[in-house]
Amino acid sequence: MNAPLRLIVCAAAIGLALACSPNTDFERMRQQSRADPYDAAASADGSTMRTPPAGSVPVLSMTPAVVRSGAREYGVFCEVCHGRDGSGRSIMARNMVQAPALSLLTRETTARSDADLFDIVSHGRNRMPAYDWALSAAERSAVVAYIRTLQQSGPGATGGTSR
Ligand code: HEC
């Protein structure tokens, strides 16, 4: 083989080797699993994440951090109607015409399942507003956890001065 021919064959061989060697790093990146944001679904309201059916909050996390976060959200969103201690003694109660019972410490409310409370907080009921637009599911369960601690303290246990 003369020199120029050898050069051409050699260059071709190198080119072929480069073209054929799979770029493993690039492949690995291309094939990694990734999380895309949810697209709107074809359902009527376009939402992808379905509200869990009643009964699907089987375990209510009651860690101090969760209860603290629930207390914070409760103070922002709920206290105005249900009162600081959940007793229903609140600014709104005093001003609502035909104020409904706003206590969350009653035997009836205490007896409700976590899922029921979560559902009421999420979707509202009568004059109780819905909060699924304002609070994430985790925040709504944290608020429910906080209500449970208020109920455990019991009516009057907090000293609950009327405000
Ligand atoms: C504008 C006033 C208002 C605010 C704010 C409010 N609620 Fe209510 N809530 C009500 C009223 C009124 C009812 C009674 C609804 C009915 O008559 O069915 C109620 C009922 C409830 C009940 C059901 C009690 C039962 O056993 O029937 C729960 C639980 C509850 N609220 C939790 C909350 C939480 C948690 C928040 C904050 C995220 C909140 N509420 C914010 C007015 C309010």
Backbone and ligand atoms as CSV (ligand in chain L), in Angstrom:
chain,resi,resn,atom,element,x,y,z
A,1,MET,N,N,0.859,-1.205,0.000
A,1,MET,CA,C,0.000,0.000,0.000
A,1,MET,C,C,0.885,1.241,0.000
A,2,ASN,N,N,0.626,2.154,-0.920
A,2,ASN,CA,C,1.438,3.372,-0.900
A,2,ASN,C,C,0.936,4.323,0.198
A,3,ALA,N,N,1.758,5.302,0.475
A,3,ALA,CA,C,1.493,6.163,1.642
A,3,ALA,C,C,0.149,6.894,1.588
A,4,PRO,N,N,-0.208,7.566,0.478
A,4,PRO,CA,C,-1.502,8.298,0.475
A,4,PRO,C,C,-2.678,7.363,0.664
A,5,LEU,N,N,-2.611,6.190,0.021
A,5,LEU,CA,C,-3.721,5.242,0.148
A,5,LEU,C,C,-3.863,4.802,1.605
A,6,ARG,N,N,-2.688,4.522,2.226
A,6,ARG,CA,C,-2.703,4.084,3.621
A,6,ARG,C,C,-3.372,5.155,4.495
A,7,LEU,N,N,-3.072,6.414,4.189
A,7,LEU,CA,C,-3.639,7.524,4.952
A,7,LEU,C,C,-5.163,7.542,4.808
A,8,ILE,N,N,-5.622,7.360,3.567
A,8,ILE,CA,C,-7.069,7.396,3.324
A,8,ILE,C,C,-7.770,6.252,4.063
A,9,VAL,N,N,-7.192,5.063,3.951
A,9,VAL,CA,C,-7.804,3.905,4.621
A,9,VAL,C,C,-7.837,4.131,6.133
A,10,CYS,N,N,-6.729,4.657,6.608
A,10,CYS,CA,C,-6.619,4.890,8.052
A,10,CYS,C,C,-7.668,5.907,8.506
A,11,ALA,N,N,-7.785,7.029,7.776
A,11,ALA,CA,C,-8.753,8.074,8.128
A,11,ALA,C,C,-10.167,7.510,8.088
A,12,ALA,N,N,-10.448,6.688,7.073
A,12,ALA,CA,C,-11.772,6.091,6.955
A,12,ALA,C,C,-12.055,5.192,8.150
A,13,ALA,N,N,-11.035,4.446,8.547
A,13,ALA,CA,C,-11.222,3.524,9.674
A,13,ALA,C,C,-11.523,4.305,10.946
A,14,ILE,N,N,-10.789,5.395,11.157
A,14,ILE,CA,C,-11.021,6.196,12.366
A,14,ILE,C,C,-12.434,6.809,12.330
A,15,GLY,N,N,-12.812,7.329,11.186
A,15,GLY,CA,C,-14.148,7.934,11.024
A,15,GLY,C,C,-15.231,6.921,11.330
A,16,LEU,N,N,-15.046,5.716,10.787
A,16,LEU,CA,C,-16.034,4.656,10.994
A,16,LEU,C,C,-16.127,4.310,12.488
A,17,ALA,N,N,-14.955,4.229,13.124
A,17,ALA,CA,C,-14.929,3.878,14.545
A,17,ALA,C,C,-15.672,4.939,15.358
A,18,LEU,N,N,-15.447,6.210,15.027
A,18,LEU,CA,C,-16.113,7.288,15.771
A,18,LEU,C,C,-17.625,7.256,15.556
A,19,ALA,N,N,-17.995,7.012,14.267
A,19,ALA,CA,C,-19.421,7.027,13.950
A,19,ALA,C,C,-20.143,5.879,14.634
A,20,CYS,N,N,-19.464,4.751,14.761
A,20,CYS,CA,C,-20.154,3.569,15.274
A,20,CYS,C,C,-20.118,3.462,16.794
A,21,SER,N,N,-19.091,4.042,17.440
A,21,SER,CA,C,-19.027,3.858,18.881
A,21,SER,C,C,-20.200,4.593,19.520
A,22,PRO,N,N,-21.026,3.881,20.240
A,22,PRO,CA,C,-22.170,4.563,20.845
A,22,PRO,C,C,-21.671,5.526,21.920
A,23,ASN,N,N,-22.186,6.710,21.883
A,23,ASN,CA,C,-21.814,7.677,22.909
A,23,ASN,C,C,-22.635,7.329,24.159
A,24,THR,N,N,-22.012,6.545,25.014
A,24,THR,CA,C,-22.804,5.975,26.111
A,24,THR,C,C,-23.317,7.041,27.069
A,25,ASP,N,N,-22.525,8.092,27.285
A,25,ASP,CA,C,-22.985,9.133,28.203
A,25,ASP,C,C,-24.249,9.800,27.692
A,26,PHE,N,N,-24.205,10.110,26.398
A,26,PHE,CA,C,-25.362,10.774,25.821
A,26,PHE,C,C,-26.588,9.869,25.872
A,27,GLU,N,N,-26.390,8.589,25.554
A,27,GLU,CA,C,-27.503,7.636,25.604
A,27,GLU,C,C,-28.108,7.584,27.007
A,28,ARG,N,N,-27.208,7.569,27.994
A,28,ARG,CA,C,-27.670,7.471,29.381
A,28,ARG,C,C,-28.554,8.677,29.728
A,29,MET,N,N,-28.141,9.853,29.250
A,29,MET,CA,C,-28.933,11.053,29.547
A,29,MET,C,C,-30.266,11.024,28.806
A,30,ARG,N,N,-30.166,10.498,27.559
A,30,ARG,CA,C,-31.375,10.515,26.746
A,30,ARG,C,C,-32.419,9.563,27.303
A,31,GLN,N,N,-31.927,8.501,27.921
A,31,GLN,CA,C,-32.873,7.470,28.340
A,31,GLN,C,C,-33.190,7.519,29.826
A,32,GLN,N,N,-32.714,8.525,30.508
A,32,GLN,CA,C,-33.006,8.565,31.936
A,32,GLN,C,C,-34.508,8.815,32.145
A,33,SER,N,N,-34.979,8.360,33.287
A,33,SER,CA,C,-36.380,8.645,33.570
A,33,SER,C,C,-36.467,10.087,34.040
A,34,ARG,N,N,-37.497,10.756,33.673
A,34,ARG,CA,C,-37.633,12.148,34.085
A,34,ARG,C,C,-39.091,12.429,34.423
A,35,ALA,N,N,-39.294,13.501,35.142
A,35,ALA,CA,C,-40.652,13.849,35.549
A,35,ALA,C,C,-41.104,15.065,34.751
A,36,ASP,N,N,-42.100,14.881,33.969
A,36,ASP,CA,C,-42.678,16.011,33.257
A,36,ASP,C,C,-43.854,16.544,34.057
A,37,PRO,N,N,-44.129,17.820,33.958
A,37,PRO,CA,C,-45.333,18.324,34.635
A,37,PRO,C,C,-46.581,17.704,34.005
A,38,TYR,N,N,-47.615,17.602,34.800
A,38,TYR,CA,C,-48.853,17.047,34.263
A,38,TYR,C,C,-49.447,17.989,33.222
A,39,ASP,N,N,-49.881,17.429,32.126
A,39,ASP,CA,C,-50.637,18.212,31.160
A,39,ASP,C,C,-52.094,18.208,31.587
A,40,ALA,N,N,-52.832,19.134,31.051
A,40,ALA,CA,C,-54.268,19.120,31.306
A,40,ALA,C,C,-54.842,17.841,30.703
A,41,ALA,N,N,-55.753,17.237,31.416
A,41,ALA,CA,C,-56.372,16.026,30.915
A,41,ALA,C,C,-57.521,16.391,29.988
A,42,ALA,N,N,-57.997,15.390,29.286
A,42,ALA,CA,C,-59.093,15.633,28.355
A,42,ALA,C,C,-60.440,15.680,29.078
A,43,SER,N,N,-60.419,15.532,30.397
A,43,SER,CA,C,-61.674,15.542,31.139
A,43,SER,C,C,-62.296,16.937,31.085
A,44,ALA,N,N,-63.545,16.994,31.482
A,44,ALA,CA,C,-64.324,18.226,31.324
A,44,ALA,C,C,-63.643,19.438,31.945
A,45,ASP,N,N,-63.097,19.279,33.171
A,45,ASP,CA,C,-62.512,20.437,33.833
A,45,ASP,C,C,-61.001,20.526,33.609
A,46,GLY,N,N,-60.449,19.620,32.821
A,46,GLY,CA,C,-59.034,19.710,32.466
A,46,GLY,C,C,-58.078,19.307,33.573
A,47,SER,N,N,-58.588,18.899,34.720
A,47,SER,CA,C,-57.675,18.575,35.808
A,47,SER,C,C,-57.189,17.130,35.677
A,48,THR,N,N,-55.937,16.921,36.036
A,48,THR,CA,C,-55.343,15.599,35.921
A,48,THR,C,C,-55.403,14.867,37.247
A,49,MET,N,N,-55.070,15.620,38.320
A,49,MET,CA,C,-55.050,14.985,39.629
A,49,MET,C,C,-56.479,14.943,40.162
A,50,ARG,N,N,-56.937,13.765,40.421
A,50,ARG,CA,C,-58.293,13.621,40.942
A,50,ARG,C,C,-58.272,13.789,42.451
A,51,THR,N,N,-59.324,14.410,42.964
A,51,THR,CA,C,-59.461,14.489,44.411
A,51,THR,C,C,-59.652,13.078,44.933
A,52,PRO,N,N,-58.861,12.684,45.931
A,52,PRO,CA,C,-59.028,11.318,46.416
A,52,PRO,C,C,-60.431,11.122,46.960
A,53,PRO,N,N,-61.032,9.970,46.709
A,53,PRO,CA,C,-62.389,9.734,47.219
A,53,PRO,C,C,-62.387,9.710,48.744
A,54,ALA,N,N,-63.550,9.985,49.308
A,54,ALA,CA,C,-63.673,9.973,50.762
A,54,ALA,C,C,-63.150,8.642,51.284
A,55,GLY,N,N,-62.411,8.675,52.348
A,55,GLY,CA,C,-61.893,7.441,52.911
A,55,GLY,C,C,-60.453,7.183,52.518
A,56,SER,N,N,-59.879,8.044,51.666
A,56,SER,CA,C,-58.514,7.755,51.219
A,56,SER,C,C,-57.460,8.572,51.959
A,57,VAL,N,N,-57.774,8.988,53.167
A,57,VAL,CA,C,-56.744,9.590,54.002
A,57,VAL,C,C,-56.575,8.675,55.212
A,58,PRO,N,N,-56.066,7.483,54.966
A,58,PRO,CA,C,-56.110,6.474,56.019
A,58,PRO,C,C,-55.185,6.812,57.181
A,59,VAL,N,N,-54.056,7.431,56.905
A,59,VAL,CA,C,-53.108,7.705,57.972
A,59,VAL,C,C,-52.890,9.206,58.054
A,60,LEU,N,N,-53.282,9.763,59.176
A,60,LEU,CA,C,-53.089,11.190,59.368
A,60,LEU,C,C,-51.761,11.370,60.075
A,61,SER,N,N,-50.841,12.064,59.420
A,61,SER,CA,C,-49.549,12.298,60.052
A,61,SER,C,C,-49.717,13.347,61.140
A,62,MET,N,N,-49.246,13.029,62.326
A,62,MET,CA,C,-49.410,13.940,63.471
A,62,MET,C,C,-48.055,14.343,64.039
A,63,THR,N,N,-47.020,14.371,63.209
A,63,THR,CA,C,-45.706,14.767,63.724
A,63,THR,C,C,-45.762,16.231,64.164
A,64,PRO,N,N,-44.888,16.631,65.087
A,64,PRO,CA,C,-44.887,18.024,65.543
A,64,PRO,C,C,-44.786,19.009,64.383
A,65,ALA,N,N,-43.983,18.670,63.373
A,65,ALA,CA,C,-43.824,19.593,62.234
A,65,ALA,C,C,-45.141,19.751,61.482
A,66,VAL,N,N,-45.851,18.631,61.294
A,66,VAL,CA,C,-47.135,18.681,60.581
A,66,VAL,C,C,-48.138,19.505,61.386
A,67,VAL,N,N,-48.203,19.242,62.688
A,67,VAL,CA,C,-49.161,19.969,63.528
A,67,VAL,C,C,-48.838,21.465,63.544
A,68,ARG,N,N,-47.550,21.788,63.587
A,68,ARG,CA,C,-47.153,23.203,63.541
A,68,ARG,C,C,-47.604,23.861,62.245
A,69,SER,N,N,-47.396,23.152,61.134
A,69,SER,CA,C,-47.811,23.712,59.853
A,69,SER,C,C,-49.334,23.845,59.804
A,70,GLY,N,N,-50.043,22.847,60.358
A,70,GLY,CA,C,-51.504,22.917,60.411
A,70,GLY,C,C,-51.966,24.102,61.242
A,71,ALA,N,N,-51.263,24.339,62.339
A,71,ALA,CA,C,-51.624,25.461,63.213
A,71,ALA,C,C,-51.472,26.787,62.474
A,72,ARG,N,N,-50.406,26.855,61.692
A,72,ARG,CA,C,-50.149,28.098,60.939
A,72,ARG,C,C,-51.272,28.343,59.938
A,73,GLU,N,N,-51.623,27.310,59.157
A,73,GLU,CA,C,-52.692,27.470,58.156
A,73,GLU,C,C,-54.026,27.724,58.840
A,74,TYR,N,N,-54.248,27.048,59.959
A,74,TYR,CA,C,-55.500,27.254,60.693
A,74,TYR,C,C,-55.624,28.722,61.098
A,75,GLY,N,N,-54.527,29.282,61.587
A,75,GLY,CA,C,-54.540,30.683,62.009
A,75,GLY,C,C,-54.849,31.624,60.855
A,76,VAL,N,N,-54.376,31.261,59.667
A,76,VAL,CA,C,-54.589,32.124,58.504
A,76,VAL,C,C,-56.004,31.959,57.950
A,77,PHE,N,N,-56.472,30.711,57.837
A,77,PHE,CA,C,-57.693,30.464,57.069
A,77,PHE,C,C,-58.924,30.135,57.904
A,78,CYS,N,N,-58.746,29.608,59.088
A,78,CYS,CA,C,-59.892,29.016,59.773
A,78,CYS,C,C,-60.293,29.766,61.040
A,79,GLU,N,N,-59.300,30.327,61.704
A,79,GLU,CA,C,-59.528,30.928,63.010
A,79,GLU,C,C,-60.603,32.008,62.975
A,80,VAL,N,N,-60.639,32.756,61.876
A,80,VAL,CA,C,-61.574,33.873,61.786
A,80,VAL,C,C,-63.016,33.411,62.000
A,81,CYS,N,N,-63.332,32.187,61.588
A,81,CYS,CA,C,-64.687,31.666,61.799
A,81,CYS,C,C,-64.771,30.683,62.975
A,82,HIS,N,N,-63.767,29.816,63.075
A,82,HIS,CA,C,-63.887,28.741,64.062
A,82,HIS,C,C,-63.242,29.084,65.399
A,83,GLY,N,N,-62.601,30.240,65.468
A,83,GLY,CA,C,-62.008,30.660,66.738
A,83,GLY,C,C,-60.629,30.080,66.942
A,84,ARG,N,N,-59.836,30.777,67.730
A,84,ARG,CA,C,-58.449,30.346,67.964
A,84,ARG,C,C,-58.386,28.922,68.495
A,85,ASP,N,N,-59.283,28.581,69.405
A,85,ASP,CA,C,-59.218,27.259,70.044
A,85,ASP,C,C,-60.188,26.263,69.405
A,86,GLY,N,N,-60.820,26.670,68.301
A,86,GLY,CA,C,-61.740,25.755,67.623
A,86,GLY,C,C,-63.122,25.722,68.234
A,87,SER,N,N,-63.338,26.555,69.232
A,87,SER,CA,C,-64.607,26.501,69.959
A,87,SER,C,C,-65.736,27.208,69.213
A,88,GLY,N,N,-65.387,27.904,68.148
A,88,GLY,CA,C,-66.419,28.621,67.407
A,88,GLY,C,C,-66.649,30.025,67.914
A,89,ARG,N,N,-65.945,30.386,68.995
A,89,ARG,CA,C,-66.043,31.781,69.450
A,89,ARG,C,C,-65.091,32.601,68.584
A,90,SER,N,N,-65.677,33.356,67.664
A,90,SER,CA,C,-64.817,34.031,66.691
A,90,SER,C,C,-65.412,35.365,66.270
A,91,ILE,N,N,-64.602,36.110,65.580
A,91,ILE,CA,C,-65.050,37.389,65.038
A,91,ILE,C,C,-66.265,37.174,64.143
A,92,MET,N,N,-66.171,36.189,63.270
A,92,MET,CA,C,-67.253,35.930,62.324
A,92,MET,C,C,-68.516,35.498,63.040
A,93,ALA,N,N,-68.360,34.614,64.034
A,93,ALA,CA,C,-69.536,34.107,64.737
A,93,ALA,C,C,-70.341,35.269,65.299
A,94,ARG,N,N,-69.623,36.274,65.783
A,94,ARG,CA,C,-70.322,37.404,66.381
A,94,ARG,C,C,-71.006,38.257,65.327
A,95,ASN,N,N,-70.518,38.174,64.090
A,95,ASN,CA,C,-71.064,39.035,63.037
A,95,ASN,C,C,-71.931,38.321,62.014
A,96,MET,N,N,-71.911,37.006,62.033
A,96,MET,CA,C,-72.698,36.259,61.048
A,96,MET,C,C,-74.168,36.318,61.420
A,97,VAL,N,N,-74.971,36.609,60.441
A,97,VAL,CA,C,-76.408,36.559,60.676
A,97,VAL,C,C,-76.797,35.088,60.762
A,98,GLN,N,N,-77.549,34.742,61.775
A,98,GLN,CA,C,-77.912,33.346,62.016
A,98,GLN,C,C,-76.682,32.457,61.949
A,99,ALA,N,N,-75.684,32.812,62.763
A,99,ALA,CA,C,-74.431,32.062,62.746
A,99,ALA,C,C,-74.687,30.579,62.977
A,100,PRO,N,N,-74.187,29.744,62.072
A,100,PRO,CA,C,-74.306,28.310,62.306
A,100,PRO,C,C,-73.337,27.898,63.406
A,101,ALA,N,N,-73.495,26.713,63.930
A,101,ALA,CA,C,-72.571,26.237,64.959
A,101,ALA,C,C,-71.184,26.125,64.352
A,102,LEU,N,N,-70.244,26.849,64.908
A,102,LEU,CA,C,-68.906,26.896,64.311
A,102,LEU,C,C,-67.876,26.132,65.132
A,103,SER,N,N,-68.302,25.519,66.212
A,103,SER,CA,C,-67.332,24.798,67.029
A,103,SER,C,C,-66.860,23.536,66.319
A,104,LEU,N,N,-65.563,23.301,66.394
A,104,LEU,CA,C,-64.995,22.067,65.850
A,104,LEU,C,C,-64.695,21.086,66.973
A,105,LEU,N,N,-65.120,21.456,68.194
A,105,LEU,CA,C,-64.778,20.622,69.348
A,105,LEU,C,C,-65.954,19.774,69.813
A,106,THR,N,N,-67.061,19.825,69.060
A,106,THR,CA,C,-68.241,19.077,69.485
A,106,THR,C,C,-68.002,17.579,69.365
A,107,ARG,N,N,-68.832,16.835,70.068
A,107,ARG,CA,C,-68.766,15.384,69.997
A,107,ARG,C,C,-68.952,14.933,68.549
A,108,GLU,N,N,-69.864,15.624,67.855
A,108,GLU,CA,C,-70.182,15.246,66.474
A,108,GLU,C,C,-68.960,15.397,65.556
A,109,THR,N,N,-68.321,16.550,65.653
A,109,THR,CA,C,-67.161,16.790,64.778
A,109,THR,C,C,-66.001,15.881,65.164
A,110,THR,N,N,-65.824,15.681,66.468
A,110,THR,CA,C,-64.747,14.808,66.934
A,110,THR,C,C,-64.940,13.385,66.417
A,111,ALA,N,N,-66.219,12.989,66.303
A,111,ALA,CA,C,-66.506,11.617,65.879
A,111,ALA,C,C,-66.326,11.420,64.373
A,112,ARG,N,N,-66.267,12.504,63.634
A,112,ARG,CA,C,-66.093,12.347,62.180
A,112,ARG,C,C,-64.723,11.756,61.872
A,113,SER,N,N,-64.670,11.011,60.760
A,113,SER,CA,C,-63.382,10.442,60.362
A,113,SER,C,C,-62.473,11.541,59.837
A,114,ASP,N,N,-61.179,11.264,59.843
A,114,ASP,CA,C,-60.215,12.211,59.269
A,114,ASP,C,C,-60.593,12.508,57.820
A,115,ALA,N,N,-61.009,11.470,57.114
A,115,ALA,CA,C,-61.357,11.632,55.692
A,115,ALA,C,C,-62.536,12.594,55.534
A,116,ASP,N,N,-63.521,12.503,56.437
A,116,ASP,CA,C,-64.677,13.408,56.367
A,116,ASP,C,C,-64.243,14.854,56.587
A,117,LEU,N,N,-63.406,15.052,57.614
A,117,LEU,CA,C,-62.945,16.416,57.889
A,117,LEU,C,C,-62.151,16.938,56.691
A,118,PHE,N,N,-61.283,16.098,56.162
A,118,PHE,CA,C,-60.476,16.477,54.999
A,118,PHE,C,C,-61.385,16.859,53.837
A,119,ASP,N,N,-62.446,16.096,53.664
A,119,ASP,CA,C,-63.382,16.342,52.574
A,119,ASP,C,C,-64.121,17.669,52.759
A,120,ILE,N,N,-64.537,17.942,53.990
A,120,ILE,CA,C,-65.249,19.198,54.261
A,120,ILE,C,C,-64.309,20.386,54.046
A,121,VAL,N,N,-63.058,20.257,54.543
A,121,VAL,CA,C,-62.091,21.345,54.364
A,121,VAL,C,C,-61.790,21.537,52.869
A,122,SER,N,N,-61.760,20.451,52.126
A,122,SER,CA,C,-61.425,20.538,50.702
A,122,SER,C,C,-62.554,21.166,49.894
A,123,HIS,N,N,-63.770,20.695,50.134
A,123,HIS,CA,C,-64.867,21.084,49.245
A,123,HIS,C,C,-65.902,21.996,49.877
A,124,GLY,N,N,-65.743,22.256,51.171
A,124,GLY,CA,C,-66.703,23.115,51.823
A,124,GLY,C,C,-68.042,22.422,52.020
A,125,ARG,N,N,-68.940,23.101,52.690
A,125,ARG,CA,C,-70.289,22.560,52.915
A,125,ARG,C,C,-71.163,23.715,53.373
A,126,ASN,N,N,-72.252,23.919,52.712
A,126,ASN,CA,C,-73.121,25.062,53.016
A,126,ASN,C,C,-72.301,26.360,53.071
A,127,ARG,N,N,-72.272,26.998,54.254
A,127,ARG,CA,C,-71.537,28.278,54.310
A,127,ARG,C,C,-70.058,28.096,54.645
A,128,MET,N,N,-69.639,26.886,54.783
A,128,MET,CA,C,-68.220,26.602,54.992
A,128,MET,C,C,-67.532,26.608,53.621
A,129,PRO,N,N,-66.572,27.534,53.426
A,129,PRO,CA,C,-65.936,27.618,52.103
A,129,PRO,C,C,-65.038,26.411,51.798
A,130,ALA,N,N,-64.817,26.163,50.530
A,130,ALA,CA,C,-63.864,25.127,50.099
A,130,ALA,C,C,-62.451,25.698,50.177
A,131,TYR,N,N,-61.499,24.837,50.488
A,131,TYR,CA,C,-60.106,25.308,50.567
A,131,TYR,C,C,-59.159,24.542,49.660
A,132,ASP,N,N,-59.705,23.732,48.740
A,132,ASP,CA,C,-58.782,22.986,47.873
A,132,ASP,C,C,-58.051,23.912,46.906
A,133,TRP,N,N,-58.557,25.110,46.730
A,133,TRP,CA,C,-57.877,26.057,45.846
A,133,TRP,C,C,-56.727,26.764,46.561
A,134,ALA,N,N,-56.809,26.821,47.892
A,134,ALA,CA,C,-55.835,27.620,48.644
A,134,ALA,C,C,-54.777,26.773,49.334
A,135,LEU,N,N,-55.166,25.569,49.727
A,135,LEU,CA,C,-54.271,24.723,50.512
A,135,LEU,C,C,-54.017,23.427,49.765
A,136,SER,N,N,-52.768,23.001,49.735
A,136,SER,CA,C,-52.443,21.721,49.115
A,136,SER,C,C,-53.053,20.606,49.955
A,137,ALA,N,N,-53.106,19.407,49.384
A,137,ALA,CA,C,-53.651,18.262,50.120
A,137,ALA,C,C,-52.872,18.067,51.420
A,138,ALA,N,N,-51.554,18.232,51.354
A,138,ALA,CA,C,-50.731,18.051,52.562
A,138,ALA,C,C,-51.082,19.111,53.604
A,139,GLU,N,N,-51.319,20.338,53.148
A,139,GLU,CA,C,-51.670,21.400,54.097
A,139,GLU,C,C,-53.044,21.159,54.697
A,140,ARG,N,N,-53.984,20.644,53.869
A,140,ARG,CA,C,-55.317,20.358,54.401
A,140,ARG,C,C,-55.256,19.231,55.429
A,141,SER,N,N,-54.440,18.199,55.168
A,141,SER,CA,C,-54.354,17.169,56.211
A,141,SER,C,C,-53.634,17.688,57.435
A,142,ALA,N,N,-52.683,18.612,57.251
A,142,ALA,CA,C,-52.023,19.184,58.428
A,142,ALA,C,C,-53.034,19.965,59.276
A,143,VAL,N,N,-53.951,20.667,58.596
A,143,VAL,CA,C,-54.976,21.412,59.333
A,143,VAL,C,C,-55.881,20.435,60.096
A,144,VAL,N,N,-56.224,19.332,59.443
A,144,VAL,CA,C,-57.049,18.320,60.125
A,144,VAL,C,C,-56.293,17.784,61.347
A,145,ALA,N,N,-54.996,17.535,61.179
A,145,ALA,CA,C,-54.190,17.063,62.314
A,145,ALA,C,C,-54.243,18.084,63.453
A,146,TYR,N,N,-54.159,19.351,63.084
A,146,TYR,CA,C,-54.201,20.400,64.114
A,146,TYR,C,C,-55.566,20.430,64.809
A,147,ILE,N,N,-56.647,20.261,64.020
A,147,ILE,CA,C,-57.987,20.221,64.630
A,147,ILE,C,C,-58.057,19.078,65.650
A,148,ARG,N,N,-57.437,17.945,65.309
A,148,ARG,CA,C,-57.434,16.808,66.246
A,148,ARG,C,C,-56.752,17.182,67.555
A,149,THR,N,N,-55.657,17.955,67.454
A,149,THR,CA,C,-54.989,18.343,68.714
A,149,THR,C,C,-55.875,19.300,69.510
A,150,LEU,N,N,-56.608,20.172,68.800
A,150,LEU,CA,C,-57.528,21.067,69.513
A,150,LEU,C,C,-58.610,20.248,70.213
A,151,GLN,N,N,-59.099,19.213,69.498
A,151,GLN,CA,C,-60.152,18.383,70.084
A,151,GLN,C,C,-59.628,17.604,71.281
A,152,GLN,N,N,-58.362,17.177,71.193
A,152,GLN,CA,C,-57.780,16.449,72.323
A,152,GLN,C,C,-57.646,17.363,73.535
A,153,SER,N,N,-57.341,18.641,73.243
A,153,SER,CA,C,-57.263,19.592,74.360
A,153,SER,C,C,-58.640,19.766,74.971
A,154,GLY,N,N,-59.667,19.562,74.136
A,154,GLY,CA,C,-61.042,19.595,74.620
A,154,GLY,C,C,-61.565,20.992,74.808
A,155,PRO,N,N,-62.899,21.132,74.792
A,155,PRO,CA,C,-63.479,22.447,74.984
A,155,PRO,C,C,-63.113,22.950,76.375
A,156,GLY,N,N,-62.642,24.139,76.430
A,156,GLY,CA,C,-62.333,24.708,77.736
A,156,GLY,C,C,-60.926,24.396,78.200
A,157,ALA,N,N,-60.338,23.318,77.687
A,157,ALA,CA,C,-59.008,22.933,78.155
A,157,ALA,C,C,-57.965,23.999,77.823
A,158,THR,N,N,-58.253,24.774,76.774
A,158,THR,CA,C,-57.311,25.819,76.391
A,158,THR,C,C,-57.554,27.108,77.179
A,159,GLY,N,N,-58.566,27.100,77.980
A,159,GLY,CA,C,-58.916,28.308,78.707
A,159,GLY,C,C,-59.754,29.234,77.857
A,160,GLY,N,N,-59.813,28.926,76.578
A,160,GLY,CA,C,-60.550,29.605,75.506
A,160,GLY,C,C,-61.333,30.846,75.870
A,161,THR,N,N,-60.641,31.935,76.042
A,161,THR,CA,C,-61.366,33.170,76.307
A,161,THR,C,C,-62.137,33.592,75.067
A,162,SER,N,N,-63.323,34.066,75.250
A,162,SER,CA,C,-64.132,34.526,74.127
A,162,SER,C,C,-63.508,35.776,73.521
A,163,ARG,N,N,-63.451,35.799,72.191
A,163,ARG,CA,C,-62.796,36.945,71.581
A,163,ARG,C,C,-63.785,37.789,70.803
L,1,HEC,C1,C,-66.244,31.992,56.526
L,1,HEC,C2,C,-66.254,31.223,57.724
L,1,HEC,C3,C,-65.480,29.914,57.735
L,1,HEC,C4,C,-64.152,29.729,57.540
L,1,HEC,C5,C,-63.114,30.770,57.179
L,1,HEC,C6,C,-63.910,28.322,57.750
L,1,HEC,N1,N,-65.066,27.681,58.051
L,1,HEC,FE1,FE,-65.273,25.750,58.536
L,1,HEC,N2,N,-67.275,25.985,58.703
L,1,HEC,C7,C,-67.934,27.173,58.531
L,1,HEC,C8,C,-69.364,26.966,58.653
L,1,HEC,C9,C,-70.423,28.022,58.504
L,1,HEC,C10,C,-69.527,25.582,58.905
L,1,HEC,C11,C,-70.839,24.831,59.065
L,1,HEC,C12,C,-71.218,24.328,57.705
L,1,HEC,C13,C,-72.601,23.724,57.647
L,1,HEC,O1,O,-73.496,24.303,58.252
L,1,HEC,O2,O,-72.770,22.700,56.991
L,1,HEC,C14,C,-68.195,25.011,58.935
L,1,HEC,C15,C,-67.942,23.677,59.147
L,1,HEC,C16,C,-66.683,23.138,59.236
L,1,HEC,C17,C,-66.400,21.763,59.543
L,1,HEC,C18,C,-67.443,20.666,59.768
L,1,HEC,C19,C,-67.806,20.553,61.209
L,1,HEC,C20,C,-68.794,19.431,61.382
L,1,HEC,O3,O,-68.517,18.496,62.144
L,1,HEC,O4,O,-69.850,19.484,60.767
L,1,HEC,C21,C,-65.044,21.625,59.546
L,1,HEC,C22,C,-64.263,20.352,59.831
L,1,HEC,C23,C,-64.485,22.909,59.255
L,1,HEC,N3,N,-65.497,23.807,59.071
L,1,HEC,C24,C,-63.144,23.169,59.186
L,1,HEC,C25,C,-62.622,24.373,58.734
L,1,HEC,C26,C,-61.225,24.572,58.464
L,1,HEC,C27,C,-60.137,23.556,58.693
L,1,HEC,C28,C,-61.105,25.837,57.985
L,1,HEC,C29,C,-59.851,26.508,57.490
L,1,HEC,C30,C,-59.135,25.860,56.448
L,1,HEC,C31,C,-62.424,26.444,58.005
L,1,HEC,N4,N,-63.311,25.506,58.444
L,1,HEC,C32,C,-62.674,27.728,57.634
L,1,HEC,C33,C,-67.375,28.404,58.314
L,1,HEC,C34,C,-66.062,28.632,58.058
